[in-house]
Amino acid sequence: MSIIKKPTRAVILGGLFLVIPLVLILIIINHAIQILIPLGQKISDVLNIHSVFGAATLTVICVLLIIFLCYVAGMLIQIGLVRQWGKKMEQQLFLIVPSLQVLKYKLIDENRAGLEGAWKAILLKDGDFYLLAFITDEGDDKFMSVFIPDAPNMGGGEIRFVEKSSCEYQPISMHVAMSTLNSFGATGRPWEHIKKP
């Protein structure tokens, strides 16, 4: 008889999946704060705000600097000054950490303008069944690029170059696609988007 029962093991394992990413995020934020401490100290001295938050004043200034730098970087990519660099860097990050892509497309507002280059989620007809796929490039008049991911990790999958005239697919929302991928098809219900002829 096992000392730790199965439900307890499941709870501990689930807790690990929560704790490990949180610890990694805290380590990264801590390193970023350590890098920004000299600049934060200068800002604190110039503005003479040593006592606003007490001992945490320097940490608060560094966190605000990190948020400001993220905002400026996002704006540079939005207005196009570093669009190509941003897109290439994003693709490299997706190769290294595929779950970032899932996070991006879960948070994306599909009704917002200016999302050129964003993948389009579809259900691609393949014989008697449908595959969850993404149009990665609309291509030209004849062909388009389609990526069929592995679930739940989008780091692997299959790339198909499909002839548009013979391709049959149904568009679905990115939120439904990501929910379906993350749950191995248990949630999302993408078949509700299939239009009957």
Residue pairs with C-beta under 8 A, 6 or more apart in sequence:
4 12
29 63
29 66
32 62
32 66
33 59
33 62
33 63
33 66
36 62
36 65
36 66
37 58
37 62
39 62
39 65
40 58
40 61
40 62
40 65
41 58
43 61
43 65
44 50
44 57
44 58
44 61
49 57
49 61
50 57
51 57
52 60
53 60
76 82
76 86
77 83
77 86
78 114
87 117
93 100
94 100
94 101
94 154
94 155
95 155
98 153
98 154
98 155
99 153
99 154
101 154
102 152
102 154
102 178
102 181
102 182
105 118
105 119
105 121
105 174
105 177
105 178
106 174
106 175
106 178
106 179
108 115
108 118
108 174
110 173
110 174
110 175
118 174
119 134
119 135
119 136
119 147
119 174
120 134
120 135
120 171
121 132
121 133
121 134
121 171
121 172
121 173
121 174
121 176
121 177
121 178
122 133
122 134
122 135
122 146
122 169
122 170
122 171
122 172
123 130
123 131
123 132
123 133
123 169
123 170
123 172
123 190
123 191
123 193
123 194
124 130
124 131
124 132
124 133
124 146
124 148
124 162
124 167
124 168
124 169
125 168
125 169
125 170
130 170
130 190
130 191
130 194
131 148
132 148
132 149
132 151
132 177
132 180
132 181
132 190
133 146
133 147
133 148
133 149
133 160
133 169
134 146
134 147
134 149
134 177
135 144
135 145
135 146
136 145
136 146
136 147
136 159
137 144
137 145
138 144
139 145
139 161
139 164
141 164
142 163
142 164
142 165
143 161
143 162
143 163
143 164
144 161
144 162
144 164
144 167
145 159
145 160
145 161
145 162
146 159
146 160
146 161
146 162
146 167
147 157
147 158
147 159
147 160
148 157
148 158
148 159
148 160
149 156
149 157
149 181
150 156
150 157
151 180
151 181
151 182
151 184
151 185
152 181
152 182
152 183
152 184
154 181
170 193
170 194
170 195
171 193
172 190
172 193
173 193
176 188
176 189
176 190
176 193
177 188
177 190
178 188
179 187
179 188
180 187
180 188
180 189
180 190
181 188
